[in-house]
């Protein structure tokens, strides 16, 4: 039974990326690229297929999208990492596959790049020894110069390809390239610098732009549901305030909780400032990120500021902490450089959102 209605002040959206693999060849780079990143993508409005992000030496990414997929450039911008998207091509893949059977990786692709060079890559693990997967947080927002949201990448069932009994091959325009070895053994097994996740949860929080806030219907338990979200509201003085929003996922939902509950737009109009904290928490052992919010009233508008004064918090004693920090020392601290400003027109409930990079030591 519907008991009330309220607006959702923020958006958190799921990307159709299901699986990811990265193949590094920094020690033997090409003239254009030094890493290939393979995505398996599947979604109702996207179709299914593969994309290769080619890491350029200038820090940007070129995107090669399989012609079976329908991906807008806006969606691409949110998920490429590095400094951002540079060039984008729709291509036909002669081969593209990503399988993980009995703990062994079997993945590869063949296509022609923007210079009409044939790219051939495959890796086939045939080792019988088991490998223990991890949960990983890649530093996708570390170098992005113009952020469009808070990027959230959680790589479950993450691992590195093993050297022993593994066939691996990379050639660009007929020139064979050696794939880099990984610096550390894992589970007492030597590895290639080939990272992969068979259960990737990729999302973005509060995407920049202009849009109308969504209004939802709330039941007797204070819950509102849409196709991909669940919202929990608490009622105070006949006003519904957002306590938690959950991005649903078949295996690993992501929660954003507010303390105190985020204010209703009607009380903001009373010109009283509001301050609080929020926590972004994926399921499993990925940890969490704390942020702070403040809301001020100004000439018929709600001015919302979101900041992230702390690094990403990983579980204490996580067995991959040493490996993570050795690969990217600021892999958890870059979140602190993100800041969001959101303006809501309280008449009509239209909103404008923008993100900036800041020096956390000089944040006002």
C-alpha positions as CSV (number, residue, x, y, z in Angstrom):
1,X,0.0,0.0,0.0
2,X,1.4,3.4,-1.0
3,X,1.8,5.7,2.0
4,X,3.7,8.6,0.5
5,X,6.0,10.0,-2.2
6,X,9.5,11.5,-2.1
7,X,12.2,12.6,-4.5
8,X,15.5,10.7,-4.9
9,X,18.3,13.3,-4.6
10,X,21.1,11.2,-6.1
11,X,21.6,8.6,-8.8
12,X,23.7,5.5,-8.8
13,X,23.8,3.5,-12.0
14,X,25.1,0.1,-13.0
15,X,27.3,-0.4,-16.1
16,X,26.7,-3.5,-18.3
17,X,30.4,-4.6,-17.9
18,X,30.3,-8.2,-16.7
19,X,33.9,-9.4,-17.0
20,X,37.2,-7.6,-17.4
21,X,40.8,-8.6,-18.3
22,X,43.9,-6.4,-18.7
23,X,47.0,-7.4,-20.6
24,X,50.1,-5.3,-19.8
25,X,53.2,-5.0,-22.1
26,X,54.8,-1.8,-20.7
27,X,58.3,-3.3,-21.0
28,X,57.8,-4.0,-24.7
29,X,55.4,-1.3,-25.8
30,X,53.9,-0.7,-29.2
31,X,54.2,2.7,-30.9
32,X,50.6,3.5,-29.9
33,X,49.7,1.3,-26.9
34,X,51.1,-0.5,-23.9
35,X,48.0,-2.2,-22.4
36,X,44.8,-3.8,-23.7
37,X,41.8,-4.0,-21.5
38,X,39.1,-6.5,-22.5
39,X,35.4,-6.1,-21.4
40,X,32.6,-8.5,-21.9
41,X,29.4,-6.4,-22.0
42,X,25.8,-7.6,-21.7
43,X,22.6,-5.6,-21.1
44,X,19.1,-5.3,-22.3
45,X,19.6,-2.0,-24.1
46,X,23.3,-2.8,-25.1
47,X,23.2,-6.2,-26.6
48,X,26.1,-8.5,-25.8
49,X,29.7,-8.5,-27.0
50,X,33.2,-7.2,-26.3
51,X,35.1,-4.0,-26.1
52,X,38.8,-3.4,-26.0
53,X,40.2,-0.3,-24.3
54,X,43.6,0.4,-25.7
55,X,45.8,2.3,-23.3
56,X,47.8,5.0,-25.0
57,X,51.1,6.3,-23.9
58,X,49.7,9.8,-23.3
59,X,47.4,8.4,-20.6
60,X,44.2,8.4,-22.6
61,X,42.2,5.4,-23.9
62,X,41.1,4.4,-27.4
63,X,37.9,2.3,-27.5
64,X,37.3,-0.5,-29.9
65,X,33.6,-1.6,-29.6
66,X,32.4,-4.8,-31.2
67,X,29.7,-4.1,-33.8
68,X,27.2,-6.3,-32.0
69,X,27.0,-3.7,-29.2
70,X,25.1,-0.5,-28.8
71,X,27.0,1.8,-26.4
72,X,26.6,5.6,-26.3
73,X,29.7,7.7,-26.1
74,X,28.3,9.1,-22.8
75,X,28.3,5.6,-21.3
76,X,31.8,5.0,-22.6
77,X,33.2,8.1,-21.0
78,X,32.1,6.9,-17.6
79,X,34.0,3.6,-17.7
80,X,37.3,4.1,-19.5
81,X,39.6,5.3,-16.7
82,X,43.0,6.9,-17.3
83,X,42.8,10.5,-18.4
84,X,39.6,9.7,-20.3
85,X,38.3,8.6,-23.7
86,X,40.3,9.9,-26.8
87,X,39.2,8.0,-29.9
88,X,36.3,5.6,-30.4
89,X,35.8,3.0,-33.1
90,X,33.1,0.4,-34.0
91,X,34.9,-2.6,-35.3
92,X,34.3,-6.2,-36.3
93,X,36.1,-8.7,-34.2
94,X,37.3,-11.8,-36.0
95,X,37.5,-13.5,-32.6
96,X,36.5,-12.5,-29.1
97,X,36.0,-14.8,-26.1
98,X,36.3,-14.8,-22.3
99,X,35.9,-18.1,-20.4
100,X,36.9,-19.1,-16.9
101,X,36.4,-22.9,-16.5
102,X,37.6,-25.0,-13.5
103,X,39.7,-22.0,-12.3
104,X,41.5,-21.5,-15.6
105,X,41.4,-18.4,-17.9
106,X,40.8,-18.8,-21.6
107,X,40.4,-15.4,-23.3
108,X,41.4,-13.6,-26.4
109,X,40.5,-11.3,-29.3
110,X,41.4,-10.5,-32.9
111,X,40.6,-7.2,-34.7
112,X,42.1,-4.4,-36.8
113,X,42.9,-1.2,-35.1
114,X,42.6,2.5,-36.3
115,X,45.8,2.1,-38.3
116,X,44.5,-1.1,-39.9
117,X,47.0,-3.2,-37.9
118,X,45.9,-6.7,-37.0
119,X,45.8,-7.2,-33.2
120,X,46.0,-10.8,-32.0
121,X,45.9,-11.7,-28.4
122,X,45.1,-14.9,-26.5
123,X,45.9,-16.5,-23.1
124,X,45.1,-20.1,-22.2
125,X,45.8,-21.4,-18.7
126,X,46.1,-25.2,-18.6
127,X,47.6,-25.6,-15.1
128,X,45.8,-27.9,-12.7
129,X,46.8,-26.2,-9.5
130,X,44.2,-24.1,-7.8
131,X,44.4,-20.3,-7.4
132,X,42.6,-18.3,-4.8
133,X,40.7,-15.3,-6.2
134,X,40.6,-11.8,-4.6
135,X,38.4,-8.8,-4.5
136,X,40.1,-5.8,-6.2
137,X,39.5,-2.1,-6.5
138,X,41.2,-0.7,-9.6
139,X,42.3,3.0,-9.6
140,X,40.0,4.0,-12.5
141,X,39.6,7.6,-11.2
142,X,43.2,8.3,-10.3
143,X,44.2,10.2,-13.5
144,X,40.9,11.4,-14.8
145,X,41.2,15.1,-15.4
146,X,37.5,15.9,-15.8
147,X,35.4,13.5,-13.7
148,X,31.8,12.9,-14.7
149,X,30.8,11.0,-11.5
150,X,32.3,9.1,-8.7
151,X,33.4,5.9,-10.6
152,X,32.9,2.7,-8.6
153,X,34.7,-0.4,-9.9
154,X,34.6,-3.6,-7.8
155,X,36.3,-6.6,-9.3
156,X,35.2,-9.9,-7.7
157,X,36.7,-13.3,-8.4
158,X,39.9,-11.3,-9.4
159,X,43.2,-13.0,-10.2
160,X,46.4,-12.9,-12.3
161,X,47.1,-15.4,-15.1
162,X,49.7,-18.0,-14.1
163,X,52.9,-18.6,-16.1
164,X,53.2,-22.3,-15.7
165,X,51.4,-24.3,-18.4
166,X,50.0,-21.2,-19.9
167,X,49.9,-20.4,-23.6
168,X,50.0,-16.6,-24.2
169,X,50.5,-14.6,-27.4
170,X,50.3,-11.0,-28.5
171,X,51.1,-9.6,-31.8
172,X,50.5,-6.1,-33.4
173,X,50.8,-5.8,-37.1
174,X,52.8,-9.0,-37.1
175,X,55.2,-7.9,-34.4
176,X,55.2,-10.2,-31.5
177,X,55.1,-8.5,-28.1
178,X,56.1,-10.0,-24.7
179,X,53.4,-9.7,-22.0
180,X,54.9,-8.4,-18.8
181,X,55.5,-10.7,-15.8
182,X,53.9,-9.7,-12.6
183,X,56.3,-8.5,-9.9
184,X,55.0,-10.8,-7.1
185,X,54.2,-14.5,-7.0
186,X,50.7,-15.3,-5.7
187,X,49.8,-18.5,-4.0
188,X,53.5,-19.4,-4.5
189,X,52.9,-19.3,-8.3
190,X,54.6,-17.0,-10.8
191,X,52.2,-14.8,-12.7
192,X,51.9,-12.7,-15.8
193,X,50.7,-9.1,-15.5
194,X,47.4,-10.3,-16.8
195,X,44.6,-9.2,-14.5
196,X,41.1,-10.5,-14.8
197,X,37.7,-10.5,-13.0
198,X,34.9,-12.9,-13.8
199,X,32.3,-11.0,-11.8
200,X,32.8,-7.2,-12.3
201,X,30.5,-4.7,-10.7
202,X,30.9,-1.3,-12.4
203,X,28.8,1.7,-11.4
204,X,28.8,5.5,-11.2
205,X,27.5,7.6,-8.4
206,X,25.7,10.9,-9.1
207,X,26.5,11.3,-12.8
208,X,27.1,14.9,-13.9
209,X,24.5,16.8,-16.0
210,X,21.0,18.2,-16.0
211,X,18.0,16.2,-15.3
212,X,14.7,16.0,-13.3
213,X,14.9,14.3,-9.9
214,X,13.0,11.0,-9.8
215,X,9.9,10.8,-7.6
216,X,9.2,7.4,-6.0
217,X,6.2,5.9,-4.2
218,X,6.9,4.7,-0.6
219,X,5.1,1.8,1.1
220,X,4.1,1.3,4.8
221,X,7.6,0.0,5.6
222,X,9.3,3.2,4.2
223,X,10.5,1.3,1.1
224,X,10.4,2.4,-2.5
225,X,11.4,0.1,-5.4
226,X,12.3,0.6,-9.0
227,X,13.6,-1.9,-11.6
228,X,17.2,-1.7,-10.3
229,X,17.0,0.2,-7.0
230,X,15.6,-0.1,-3.5
231,X,15.2,3.1,-1.3
232,X,14.6,3.2,2.4
233,X,13.0,6.4,3.8
234,X,12.3,7.4,7.4
235,X,9.3,9.6,8.2
236,X,9.9,12.6,10.5
237,X,7.2,15.2,11.0
238,X,5.3,13.9,8.0
239,X,8.3,14.2,5.7
240,X,10.2,11.3,4.1
241,X,14.0,11.5,4.4
242,X,16.3,9.2,2.5
243,X,18.2,6.8,4.8
244,X,19.6,4.3,2.3
245,X,19.7,3.6,-1.4
246,X,20.7,0.2,-2.9
247,X,21.8,-0.5,-6.4
248,X,20.6,-4.0,-6.9
249,X,22.9,-6.6,-8.5
250,X,22.4,-10.4,-8.9
251,X,25.5,-11.1,-6.7
252,X,26.9,-7.9,-5.2
253,X,24.5,-5.0,-4.5
254,X,26.0,-1.6,-3.6
255,X,24.5,0.5,-0.8
256,X,24.7,4.2,-0.1
257,X,23.5,5.1,3.5
258,X,23.1,8.5,5.0
259,X,23.5,9.6,8.7
260,X,21.4,11.5,9.6
261,X,19.0,10.7,6.8
262,X,19.2,13.0,3.9
263,X,16.7,15.9,4.3
264,X,13.4,16.2,2.5
265,X,13.3,19.1,-0.1
266,X,10.5,20.8,1.9
267,X,12.6,21.2,5.0
268,X,15.5,22.6,2.9
269,X,13.1,25.3,1.8
270,X,12.9,26.5,5.4
271,X,16.5,27.9,4.9
272,X,18.0,25.7,7.6
273,X,21.4,24.2,6.7
274,X,21.9,20.4,7.0
275,X,25.1,18.4,7.5
276,X,25.8,14.7,7.6
277,X,27.8,11.7,6.4
278,X,27.2,9.0,3.9
279,X,28.9,5.7,3.2
280,X,29.2,3.8,-0.1
281,X,29.5,0.2,0.6
282,X,29.6,-2.7,-1.9
283,X,28.8,-6.2,-0.6
284,X,31.6,-8.7,0.2
285,X,35.1,-7.8,1.2
286,X,35.6,-4.7,-0.9
287,X,35.5,-2.2,2.0
288,X,33.7,1.2,2.0
289,X,34.1,4.9,1.3
290,X,32.9,7.6,3.6
291,X,31.8,11.0,2.4
292,X,30.3,14.2,3.9
293,X,27.3,16.1,2.6
294,X,25.9,19.6,3.3
295,X,22.8,21.2,2.0
296,X,22.1,25.0,2.0
297,X,19.1,27.0,0.8
298,X,19.8,29.8,-1.6
299,X,17.1,31.8,-3.6
300,X,14.7,28.9,-4.2
301,X,17.5,26.4,-4.7
302,X,19.1,23.6,-2.6
303,X,22.9,23.7,-2.9
304,X,24.3,20.2,-2.2
305,X,28.1,19.6,-1.7
306,X,29.6,16.2,-1.5
307,X,33.2,15.6,-0.3
308,X,35.3,12.6,0.5
309,X,37.7,13.5,3.3
310,X,39.0,9.9,3.8
311,X,40.6,7.3,1.7
312,X,38.8,4.1,0.6
313,X,38.7,1.8,3.7
314,X,39.7,-1.8,3.0
315,X,39.1,-4.6,5.5
316,X,41.8,-4.9,8.2
317,X,44.2,-7.6,7.5
318,X,43.2,-8.0,3.8
319,X,45.7,-10.4,2.3
320,X,46.1,-8.3,-0.9
321,X,46.9,-5.0,0.8
322,X,50.7,-5.3,0.2
323,X,50.2,-6.1,-3.5
324,X,47.7,-3.3,-4.0
325,X,49.9,-0.6,-2.5
326,X,53.0,-1.8,-4.4
327,X,51.2,-1.5,-7.7
328,X,49.5,1.9,-7.2
329,X,50.5,3.7,-4.0
330,X,47.5,6.1,-4.1
331,X,45.0,3.4,-5.2
332,X,42.8,4.3,-2.3
333,X,43.5,8.0,-1.7
334,X,42.4,9.4,-5.1
335,X,38.8,9.3,-3.9
336,X,39.7,12.3,-1.6
337,X,40.4,14.5,-4.7
338,X,36.8,14.2,-5.9
339,X,34.2,16.8,-5.0
340,X,30.6,17.2,-6.2
341,X,28.4,20.3,-6.3
342,X,24.7,19.9,-7.1
343,X,22.0,22.5,-7.5
344,X,18.3,21.6,-7.2
345,X,15.6,24.0,-8.3
346,X,13.0,23.4,-5.5
347,X,10.2,24.4,-7.8
348,X,10.1,21.7,-10.5
349,X,12.9,19.6,-8.9
350,X,15.3,20.0,-11.8
351,X,18.9,19.5,-10.9
352,X,22.4,20.3,-12.2
353,X,25.4,18.2,-11.1
354,X,29.1,18.9,-11.7
355,X,32.3,17.2,-10.4
356,X,35.8,18.6,-9.9
357,X,39.2,17.4,-8.8
358,X,40.6,19.2,-5.7
359,X,43.7,19.1,-3.6
360,X,42.4,17.4,-0.4
361,X,44.9,19.3,1.7
362,X,43.5,22.6,0.6
363,X,39.8,21.8,0.5
364,X,37.8,24.6,2.0
